[in-house]
Amino acid sequence: MRAVAAAEGVAWAEVDVDADPDLLRRFSDKVPVVLVDGAERDFGRLDAERLRAALAGRRWWRRRRS
């Protein structure tokens, strides 16, 4: 994930959802989750392709179907 963020020129942060009660309530069943500018873009199994799609504002499965 670091390599994709660096290649795309974006900042990123890894957050421990379990350490924040609000985040745990919102995302406990979606970890790992990707937020882009505060909007949920993807969750579950993540890889470089899915992260690139999330950063581009696309859902991975929509990109794969087209």
C-alpha distances in whole Angstrom, upper triangle without the diagonal:
4,5,5,6,9,10,11,12,11,11,9,10,10,13,16,17,20,21,22,25,24,20,21,24,22,19,20,20,17,15,12,12,11,13,13,16,18,18,16,15,13,14,14,12,9,8,7,10,10,7,9,13,12,11,15,16,17,17,15,19,21,19,20,23,24
4,6,5,6,9,10,10,10,9,8,9,10,14,16,19,21,22,23,26,25,22,23,26,24,21,23,23,20,17,15,15,13,15,15,17,18,19,19,17,17,17,18,16,13,11,10,13,14,10,12,15,14,13,16,18,19,20,18,22,24,22,23,26,27
4,6,5,6,9,10,10,11,11,13,14,17,20,22,25,25,26,29,29,25,27,29,27,24,26,26,23,20,17,17,15,17,16,19,21,21,20,19,18,19,19,17,13,11,9,12,13,11,11,15,15,13,16,18,19,20,18,22,23,21,22,25,26
4,5,5,6,8,9,10,10,13,14,17,20,22,25,25,26,29,28,24,26,28,25,23,24,24,21,19,16,16,13,15,14,16,19,19,18,15,15,16,17,16,12,9,6,9,10,7,7,11,11,10,12,15,15,16,15,19,20,17,19,22,22
4,6,5,6,5,6,7,10,12,15,18,20,23,24,24,27,26,22,24,27,24,22,24,24,21,19,16,15,12,13,11,14,16,17,16,15,15,17,18,17,13,12,9,12,12,9,8,12,11,9,12,14,16,17,16,20,21,19,21,24,24
4,5,5,6,8,9,12,14,18,21,23,26,26,27,30,29,25,27,30,27,25,27,28,24,22,19,19,16,16,15,16,19,20,20,18,19,20,22,20,16,15,12,14,15,12,11,15,15,12,14,17,19,20,20,23,24,22,23,27,27
4,5,8,10,12,15,17,21,24,25,29,29,29,32,31,28,30,32,29,27,29,29,25,24,21,20,17,18,16,18,21,21,21,19,19,21,22,20,17,14,11,13,14,12,10,13,14,11,13,16,18,19,18,22,23,20,21,25,24
4,6,9,11,14,17,20,23,24,28,28,28,31,29,26,28,30,27,25,27,28,24,22,20,18,15,15,13,15,18,18,18,16,17,19,21,20,16,14,11,12,13,10,8,11,11,8,10,13,15,17,16,20,20,18,20,23,22
4,7,10,13,16,19,23,24,28,28,28,31,29,26,28,30,28,26,28,29,25,24,21,20,16,16,13,14,17,18,19,18,19,21,23,22,19,17,14,16,16,13,11,14,14,10,12,15,17,20,20,23,24,21,23,27,26
4,6,10,13,16,20,21,25,24,24,27,25,22,25,27,24,22,25,26,22,21,18,17,13,12,10,11,14,15,16,15,17,19,21,21,17,16,14,15,15,12,11,13,12,9,11,13,16,18,18,22,22,21,23,26,26
4,7,11,13,17,19,22,21,21,24,23,20,23,25,22,21,23,25,21,20,17,16,13,12,10,11,13,15,16,16,17,18,21,21,17,17,15,17,17,13,13,16,14,11,14,16,18,20,20,24,25,23,25,28,28
4,7,10,13,15,18,18,18,21,20,17,19,22,19,18,20,21,18,16,14,12,10,10,9,10,12,14,14,14,15,15,18,18,15,15,14,16,15,11,13,15,13,11,14,15,18,18,19,22,23,22,24,27,28
4,6,10,12,15,14,15,18,17,14,16,19,18,16,18,19,17,14,12,12,10,10,11,12,12,14,14,15,15,15,17,17,15,16,16,18,17,13,15,18,15,14,17,18,20,20,20,24,25,25,26,29,30
4,7,9,12,12,13,16,16,13,14,17,16,14,15,17,14,11,10,10,10,11,12,14,14,15,14,15,15,14,15,15,13,15,15,18,16,14,16,18,16,15,19,19,21,20,20,23,25,25,26,29,30
4,6,9,8,9,12,12,9,11,14,13,11,12,15,13,11,10,10,10,11,13,14,13,15,14,16,15,14,15,16,15,17,18,21,19,16,19,20,17,17,21,21,22,21,22,24,26,27,28,31,32
4,5,6,7,10,11,9,9,13,13,11,11,14,13,10,10,11,13,13,16,18,16,17,16,18,17,15,15,17,16,19,20,23,20,18,22,23,20,20,24,23,24,23,23,26,28,28,29,32,34
4,5,6,8,8,5,5,9,9,7,7,11,10,8,9,10,12,12,16,17,14,16,14,16,15,13,14,16,16,19,21,23,20,19,22,22,19,20,24,23,23,22,22,24,27,28,28,31,33
4,6,7,9,7,5,9,11,9,8,11,12,10,11,13,15,16,20,21,18,19,17,20,18,16,16,18,19,22,24,26,23,22,25,26,23,24,27,26,27,25,26,27,30,31,31,34,36
4,7,9,8,8,11,13,12,11,15,15,13,14,15,17,17,20,21,18,20,19,21,21,18,19,21,21,24,26,28,25,23,27,28,24,25,29,27,29,27,28,30,32,33,34,36,38
4,6,5,6,9,10,10,11,14,15,13,15,14,16,16,19,19,16,18,17,20,20,18,19,22,22,25,26,28,25,23,27,27,23,24,27,26,27,26,27,29,31,32,33,36,37
4,6,5,6,9,10,10,13,15,14,16,16,18,17,21,21,17,19,18,21,21,19,20,23,23,27,29,30,27,25,29,29,25,26,29,27,28,27,28,30,32,33,34,36,38
4,5,5,6,9,10,13,14,14,15,14,16,15,18,18,14,15,15,18,19,17,19,22,22,26,27,29,25,24,27,26,23,24,27,24,26,24,26,28,29,31,32,34,36
4,5,5,6,7,11,11,10,12,11,13,12,15,16,12,13,12,15,15,14,15,18,19,22,24,25,22,20,23,23,19,21,24,22,23,21,23,25,26,28,29,31,33
4,6,5,5,9,10,9,12,11,14,14,18,19,16,16,14,17,16,14,15,18,19,22,25,26,23,21,25,25,21,23,26,24,25,23,24,25,27,29,30,31,34
4,6,6,9,10,11,14,13,16,15,19,20,16,16,14,18,17,15,16,20,21,24,27,28,24,23,26,26,22,24,27,24,25,23,24,25,27,29,30,32,34
4,6,8,8,10,12,10,13,12,16,16,13,12,11,14,14,12,14,18,18,22,24,25,21,20,23,22,19,21,23,21,21,19,21,22,24,26,27,28,30
4,6,5,6,8,7,10,11,15,16,13,12,10,12,11,9,11,14,15,19,21,22,18,17,21,20,17,19,22,19,20,18,19,20,22,24,25,26,28
4,6,6,9,9,13,14,18,20,17,16,13,16,14,11,11,14,16,19,22,23,20,19,23,22,19,22,25,23,23,20,21,22,24,26,26,28,30
4,6,9,9,13,15,18,21,18,17,13,15,12,9,9,12,14,18,21,22,18,19,22,21,19,21,24,22,21,18,19,19,22,24,24,25,28
4,6,6,9,11,15,18,15,14,10,11,9,5,6,9,11,15,18,18,15,15,18,17,15,18,20,18,18,15,15,16,19,20,21,22,25
3,5,9,11,15,17,15,15,11,12,10,6,6,9,10,13,16,17,14,14,18,18,15,17,20,19,19,16,16,18,20,21,22,24,26
4,7,10,13,16,15,14,11,11,8,6,5,7,7,11,13,15,12,11,15,15,13,15,18,17,17,15,15,16,19,20,20,23,25
4,7,10,13,11,10,7,8,6,4,6,9,8,12,14,15,11,10,14,13,10,13,16,14,14,12,13,15,17,18,19,21,23
4,7,10,9,8,6,6,5,6,9,10,9,11,12,13,10,8,11,11,7,9,12,11,12,11,12,15,16,16,18,20,22
4,6,5,5,4,6,7,9,12,14,12,15,15,15,12,10,12,12,8,9,12,10,12,12,14,17,17,18,20,22,23
4,5,5,6,6,9,12,15,17,14,16,15,15,13,10,11,11,7,7,9,8,11,12,14,17,17,17,20,22,22
4,6,9,10,13,15,19,20,18,19,18,19,16,14,14,14,11,9,12,10,13,15,17,20,20,20,23,25,25
4,7,9,12,14,17,19,18,20,20,20,17,15,16,16,12,12,14,12,15,15,18,20,20,21,24,26,26
4,6,9,12,15,18,16,19,19,18,15,14,15,14,10,11,12,10,12,12,15,17,17,18,21,22,23
4,6,8,12,14,13,16,17,16,13,12,14,12,9,11,13,10,11,10,13,15,15,16,19,20,21
4,7,11,13,11,13,14,13,10,9,11,9,5,8,10,7,7,7,9,11,12,13,15,17,18
4,7,9,8,11,12,11,8,8,11,9,6,10,12,10,9,7,8,10,11,12,14,16,18
4,7,7,11,13,13,9,10,13,12,10,13,15,14,13,10,10,12,14,15,16,18,20
4,6,10,13,13,10,11,15,14,13,16,18,17,15,12,11,12,15,16,16,18,21
4,7,10,11,9,10,14,13,13,16,18,17,16,13,11,12,16,16,15,18,20
4,7,8,6,7,10,11,10,12,15,15,14,12,10,12,15,15,14,18,20
4,6,5,6,9,10,11,12,14,16,14,13,10,13,16,14,14,17,19
4,6,5,6,9,10,11,12,14,13,13,11,14,16,14,14,17,18
4,5,5,6,9,10,11,13,11,11,8,11,12,10,10,14,15
4,5,5,6,9,10,11,9,8,5,9,11,9,10,13,14
4,5,5,6,9,10,10,9,8,12,13,12,13,16,17
4,5,5,6,9,9,10,9,12,13,11,12,16,16
4,5,5,6,5,6,6,9,9,7,10,13,13
4,5,5,5,6,7,10,11,10,13,15,15
4,5,7,9,10,14,14,12,15,18,18
4,6,9,10,13,12,11,14,16,15
4,7,9,12,11,10,14,15,15
4,6,9,7,7,10,12,11
4,6,5,6,9,10,11
4,6,5,6,9,10
4,5,5,6,9
4,5,5,7
4,6,5
4,6
4
